[in-house]
């Protein structure tokens, strides 16, 4: 009887160990699936034609961490020319947007709570003509912000929190026709940014030619 009990106990312990192993594996699998499902939910887009351009109109996009800005775009599509995101939570620019939509000509991100924008965010958009980031929380325009986007024609930062425009931020943009900064501290009549004045004068002179 003692031998039988010992064997039963040993069998039970073995069974319990195997069950525990499976539960651990299942837990890891469940965690992976939940994380994967969460990552898939961070982007949803409707693809439409607007003004004869293939457009990604964002239905859902959330980026709240500067260290986690890669988005699970469905696939690489070189035909997408316009990216529109309105009333989303995009605190930081999508890090891999240019990997999936390398031929974007127009980027509109409105009312998204974006806190900053850098040249590294834009370096893959060689064909970009319009950059419009209205209604965000950007405070500074870096000197090298647009060094990779030589084809820009229109730039708009209306209703942000911009108080500083670094010298030379809008130099070497031969195609630039329009620059909008109304609704920012740097545009207030008694505190207008010197760099902005210089650029506005150059644009005015260009229009007279």
N, C-alpha and C positions, 0 to 999 in steps of 0.2 A: 504493500500500500504506500509505503514511504517512497519507494522507487517510482511508482506510478505518479504520485503527487509531484515529485521532483521533475519528472519528464513533462508533466502537464504545465508546471510552472515555467520550465525552460521554454516550452513551446509558446506559452503565452507571452513571455518576455520577448521572444524572437518576433512574434506576430506584432507586438506593441512597437518594437523597434522599427519594423518595416512600415507599419502604419504611420509612425512619426516621420519617417523619411519621406513617405509619399505626401504627407500633409505639408512638410517643409517645402518640398518641390512644388506642390500645388500653390502654396502661399507665394513663392517666388514668381510662379507663372501668373497668378492672379494680379500681383503687383505690377508685373511687366505689361499685362494686357490693359490694366487700368491706366497706367502711364501712357501707353501707346494710344489708347482711346482718347485720353485727354489731349495729347499732342495733335491728334487728328482734328480735334474740335477747334484748334486755335486759328483756323482759316476756312472761310467759305466765300466763294466768289461766283458771280453771275457773269458769263461772257456774252457780250452783246456788241453790235455795231453801232457806234455813235459818230456822226459826221464822217462816215465812210472809213472809220478806223476801228479796228478790232480792240475791244475794251474789256478790261477786268473791273467790274463794279463790285467792290467788296461788300459782302453781306455780314460777315463776321471776321474780325481780326483783333486779337488781344496780345499786346506786348507790354508788360509792366516792369520787366527787369532788363537792365543794361547788359547783363551777363547771359541772357537767354533770349536772343533775338532771331534765332533761326526759325523760319516758318515752314510748315509742311505743305508747300505748294503741290498741286496734283501732278504736274509734269512740266518739263521745259517746253516753252512755246515761243518761238522766235517771231510769231505773227502778232503777238500782243503789242500794241503801240501806246495804249493809254491805261493808266492805273488810277482808279478813283476810290478813295476811302473817306467817308463822311460819318461823323458821329460814332467813331469807333474808339477803342482805348489803345492807342499806339503811342506810348510814352517815348519809345525809341524807334528809330528807323529800322525796318526789316533788313537784317544783315545780308540775307541771301536773295533778295528780290532781283538783283541783277543777274544772278545765276540762272534763274528760271525765265525771266522776261528781259533778255539782254538788249532788245531793240526798242525799249520804251522811248517815246518821244514826248510824252506828257505825263507828269505825276501831279495828282491833286490829293492832298491829305488835309482835310478840314476838320476842325473841332475835335481833335483827337488827343489833346493833352500832351503833344510832343514837346519834350524838354530841350532837345538839342539836335543839331544836324552837323555832320562833319564831311570833309572831302572824301574820307574813306567810305562813307555811306553812298556816295554818288560816283565813285571812280569807274564803275562798269557801264555807266550810261553815256556812251560816246555820242549818241544821237539825240540826246535830250534837248528839247526846244522850249518846253514850258515846265517850270517848277513853281508850284503854288502850294504854300503851307499856311494857309490863313486860319486864324482862330485857334492858335496853339499857345504854348508856353515857352517858346524859344527866347532866350535872353541875349545871346551873343552871336554875331556873324563872324566866323573865323576868317582870317586873311586868305587862307588857301581853300576855302569852301568849294569854289567852282572851278578849280584849276583843271579838272578832268572833263568839264562839260563846256567845250568851246563853241558849241552850236546853240547855246541858249539864246532865246529871243525874248522870253517873258519870265520875269521873276517876281513873285509876290509873297510878302510876309505880313499881310494885313492883320491887325488885331492880335499881335503877339505881345511879348513883354521885352522887346529888344531895346536895350539901353546902350549897347556898344556895337559898333561896326568897325572891325579892325582895318587899318589902312591898306588899301590895295585889294580889298575883297572883291571888287567888281572890275578889276583891270583885266586886260587881255580877253575880252568877250566881244569880238568884232560884230556879232550878229545881234547883240542886245538892243532891244527897241523899247522895252517897257520895264519899269522897276517900281513896285508899289510897297510902301511902308506905313501907310496911314494907320492910326490906332495903336502906335507904339510910342514909348517914352522918347525915343530918339527923334520922333517926328513932331514933337510938341514945338509950337512956334517960338517959345523962349528957351528951348534947350535942344535945338535941332543939331544932329550929328554932322560934324564937319565933313567927314568922308562921304556921307549921303549927299551933302550939298555939291561936292565935287562931281560925283557921278551924275547927279541930276543935271548939272550944267553941261556935262559932256553929252548926255542924251539929247538935251535941248539943242546943242550945237549940231549934232548929227542930223536931227530932224530938219534943220534949216538948210542943210546941204541939198 
